[in-house]
Amino acid sequence: MNSNSLVSIADISKDEILDLLDRARYFEEHSNSKILDGRIVATLFFEPSTRTRLSFETAVNRLGGRIIGFSDPGTSSSVKGETLKDTIKMVSNYADLIVMRHHLEGAARYATEVTDIPIINAGDGANQHPSQTMLDLYSIYKTQGRLTDLTITLVGDLKYGRTVHSLLMAMKYFKPRFNFVAAKELAMPQEYKDFCDAEGIEYTETADFSPEVINTSDIIYMTRVQRERFTDPMEYERVKDLYTLHNAMLDNSKPNLRILHPLPRVNEIDTDVDDNPKAYYFEQAHNGLFARQAIITRALGINIR
């Protein structure tokens, strides 16, 4: 495994996280440069994506690199039966870095085992999404002025939501308090609650998205109930509309509260929230550009100062 790969947020230390945040801040001020001149980045998206793929590709373009790859596996040799191993080894001949999204958990980790070039995990099933975590951390830091001692409420799909799993793991360094708000069918998996217990992270678990929960939060992180993760359509229908955030629900919330969402949203945040200054999800997506520029340069071993 190339040591500069980023497969799981658990693979990097607190100092590496802080370095990535510092890089993101630098790229917010210096978004356009030629520091990737002559470098080629392959984006292999075996699963649909809009924000993640476009922000990675924009990051490469703004840094002067070149993009190869695909956004539809139907246009790749995988439809002919080519194995993931062969695809990764073949693309490694042409690129300096692979950014990869795959529907199978562990696919990105496996890719690091069959190539020497760095791999960035852009999401593997319901497992991890570390680049989203970095833009989430950057968004939290920008809006709160700190990462420590915050109350973070995670709402919706906590079972399959890879973004909340990665964020929870990254926050272990910063003494958070979590509220897990979900139906029992979509509750936070036991392994992540065990992780909190092992790391001394405080959390509460409830199915009630109550005023008390909202009004004591510094960050509310809404998530979409992901139809594509369900094998039983009836289970999806039972839980898809349980939590919707409306503007009136924020009337007594803390002044510093910010609403985050990894997007796309369906109906879990009403559009009447969009004009509230506490809504930050579109700015959060914009921060993805700077966070991914930071991740790319780290993966390629490029110093920025």
Buried (B, 14 or more C-beta within 10 A) or exposed (E): BBEBBBBBBEBBEEEEBBBBBEBBBBBBEBBEBEBBEEBBBBBBBBBEBEBBBBBBBBBBBBBBBBBEBBBEBEEBEBEEEEEBEEBBEEBBEEBBBBBBBBBEEEBBBBBBEBBEBBBBBBBBBBBBBBBBBBBBBBBBBBBBEEBEEBBBBBBBBBBBBBBBBBBBBBBBBBBBBBBBBBBEBBBBBEEBBEBBEEBEBEBEBBBEBEEEBBBBBBBBBBBBBBEEBBEEEEEBEEBBEBBBBEBEBBEEBBEEBBBBBBBEBEEBBBEEBEEBEBBBBEEBBBBBBBBBBBBBBBBBEBEBE
